[in-house]
């Protein structure tokens, strides 16, 4: 039944997923009512919701524009299910902002295979990654994805290798100007964020630990599926899927290295996992198997969401 509903991409599918995102967002917010008496906190909540919805449409645009998914709604539905694993994401503004800017970078890097305006795309992607690192420092690791993309498509032109450093200079200039205006101590700003912490002992309860464990098992399943079936997929999308897999593993490293660790930081891994999950369902033609995948994921996401409220 689920595969039939989302087999075609229709306005009804988009409306259904958006409504469900709104429902689960507000359910998570009712657990904390401090924002009701503060205009600033209310603005933050509205901002986080807007960026989450923008990320939703950005992922859909990336998969449709670059042929990573057929004309169906699987990707948007998986995006909803994976977000539900970690309801605290809705309250982490820095991660939400950073994730959106990383998606802007991914959009440019995936489209690099067309070889049109390659220098502009490399600069833009690098620029957005450095902007994201201002919100979550270790997002700077996604710069690896830029160099992977250069190797895949435009490695012969030495100027392409310099562009990320020009983007770094541009972001640095903008940041320094902003820090002067708002009296931000730039040195202290990065000292607090450029810290490595490998400890994974942040769990407030067993349900957070359980959510991480289930999410890890689900992620391993879809990553394994992608790696084992990649050679059988159209040659045209091989480079794009390789970038998606690299994106996922970089997101894992961001999570492992980040200080003030929480499940929220795994938000960076949701976009590539969404694309791999949608691709898995499309590749596996057995309807029964796909229905099982969907229903198992729905049960897991509902359990992890409500258990953590």
PyMOL commands that set and color helices and strands:
alter all, ss='L'
color gray80, all
select helices_A, chain A and resi 2-5+11-29+34-37+39-65+74-84+87-91+93-114+118-135+137-153+159-181+186-193+206-232+235-257+263-283+287-307
alter helices_A, ss='H'
color red, helices_A
deselect
rebuild
show_as cartoon
